[in-house]
């Protein structure tokens, strides 16, 4: 991943890599390494909002073990669910 100078992007990388749940850290780390530089401002806002969800729920949604509630079902969730980062 290229060096990020934008504080918002740095914060998203940090929050993605240190969620407190190792499995989720792995998934989100791979996601940000692959997709973060290409996300639009509106996609970044969706991702920031998604990081506010509870870690166990977020992991279950991404891994396909639980259906994604409508409020969290967006283009970023689709990217997460269909990325190579999934277990």
N, C-alpha and C positions, 0 to 999 in steps of 0.2 A: 504494500500500500504506500502511495506517495506520502511525503510529509504533509501534514495538515496544519495550516496556520490559523484557520478560522476556529475561534474558541468554541463555537457551537458544535462543530464537527469533532473537535477534540473531546468535548464532553460526551457526545454520543458514542465515540469509540470507547471511552473509559466505562461508561454505563453498560455498554454491550459486553465488555470483557470481564467485568467484575459485578455480576448480578447477585452473587451469593449462592448460586446454584451451578455447580460445575458443568453439568450437561448443557444447561442453557448458555453458560459462558462460551462453550465450544461452538454451539450453533450460531450464536449471535456474532462471535468473533469472526467466523468464516463469512457470515453475511456481510458485515461491515467491510471486511477486507476486499470482498468481491464487488459490492454494490454501492457503498456509501459515496464515493466520489462522483458517481453518475446520477444520484438522486436529485430531483428538483426540490425547490423550496417547499412545495406543498407535500411532496413525498417525505421530506425530512420531518415536517410537522406531524404527519401520520405516524412515522416511526417513533418520534419522541413520545407521542401519546400512547403508542403500543407498549413502550417500555414502562409505563405507569401501571400496567396490568400486573396481577399477582404472578410471581415466577412459576409456581407449579401449573397454573392455568395456561400461561403462555407456552410453556414447554409442551403441555398436552395438546394444545391447538396446533402448534407447529409440527409436532410429530404425528398428528392425525389420530391421536388416541381419544380426543374429545372434539365434538363439533365446535366450530368457532361461532360465538355469539354475534348477532348481527352488528352490534356496535363496534366490534373489533374486526369485522370481516371487510377488508379493504385491499387495495392493490399491494400494499407492503406485506400484508399477511399472505397474499398469494405468492409473492416473491419468496418469502420465508418458507412457505410450505413446499414450493416447487424448486427450491435451490438445492444444490449439491451438498448443502450443509446438514440436511436432514439425516437422522440416524438410520 
